[in-house]
Amino acid sequence: MADGSSKPNVLICGGVNTYSRALAAFLVPLEGEPLVSHLRIVDKYSVVPATTYLGAEFPKVLAKPQVDYKQANLTVPSIVHSIFDPPEGKGPYDYVFDLTGEVRHDRTEMILINTTCNVARMLGQEAAERKVKAYVRFTLPFYETTSKGTHDEKDDPKPDGTIGIWWHETLRMLAAIEDLNLVILRVGFVYGPYVEFGDITSAITVGSVYGYLKKPMKSVWSPGKNPTNTLHVEDLAGAAWASAQWIARLGRKEADILAGESIIFRNDKSKVSQVEGMPPHDKKLIAPLFNLVDDSNSTLLSVGQTVTSFFGTTFDFFNLGERTMYKFMDDAVEDINEHHVGGWTQMIQSSNPPIPNTPLSAYMDKYALEKHIVAFSNTKIKEVIGYNLKRPQFNHDGVKEIVDKWKEEGSWPIL
């Protein structure tokens, strides 16, 4: 292995509440050689004391000599500028991984513009000025594809709601920055150890409740195809690293030729004059874009069956009358959650040893109960970058690993 000085210096921005912790653990593993010379992680959360869930391993990663954590407000331009200044004795940052962005669906448009678009745009501009070799932007599955077939990068999926519109607009803003060595990774539904965020974690927690209650877990949606493509967090990290190395060798112009896709306008034209840094609606914007999902071709049904069978129960569907009633009742969300939350509370209270605190909840909000169709082809990242999935299938082994890690740290009931 090369000595530390010939390894890149890396900056991770945002995502401590989603996937940055797993990415950091991949770059600076607890066992074995780090992939980086120096790693800085920047987010709004405090880590000592923790103001968000960190998991059992991340504090150990933060204690490594290669790692530097900064709590900072990335909506402030002067702070964005300062985080790119490396510590004394370290070279400039080579790779930037951008996991910033608001992930809550109940946020206003103004908040989404400020915390998703503006933050990424300022980071991208600073990275371009500093001549960063690789800028990898993650975009989460805030899209709706059709349920027929899988969709490659040339397809133009519809952004899902206000959050989807502004996450998508962020890609246009970044694509418009000249000389930014940008790679966009459009990921599926991510799961894995210590990932407490997202629909798959929710499904695992709720599935365990139905196993405990010895009842079938039922979906409000009809048993159609309903693709919900999955991704293990280890592959999110591995593909991010492979993508950074790929564009660092090529540069943006060459990467655009090999993997550039049109980032199509999906917004209200009147917003262009209102939002700073928003490119004109008719400007053609190209950037390297890759879908990142596993090989499972996961659907609502396959995820439901995998999870429930692990916990010794079954996955079923409400009949048409029940489905119709649930979809139109305002209090259906609370009605459905009564079973989940009550059962989960019983499990927590019955645990031996006791569980004083858990980041996990069996509550499913309106968004989690809605139908989300995400069907992406992963062929391009395999062929163009040559990335090989480490965790190609969503299966019992993956669920077991997650539950075992949570049990070990005292977040999951032992019954």
Summary of the structure (lengths in Angstrom):
residues: 415
radius of gyration: 21.3
end to end distance: 45.1
largest distance: 67.5
contacts: 1355
relative contact order: 0.14
helix: 40%
strand: 16%
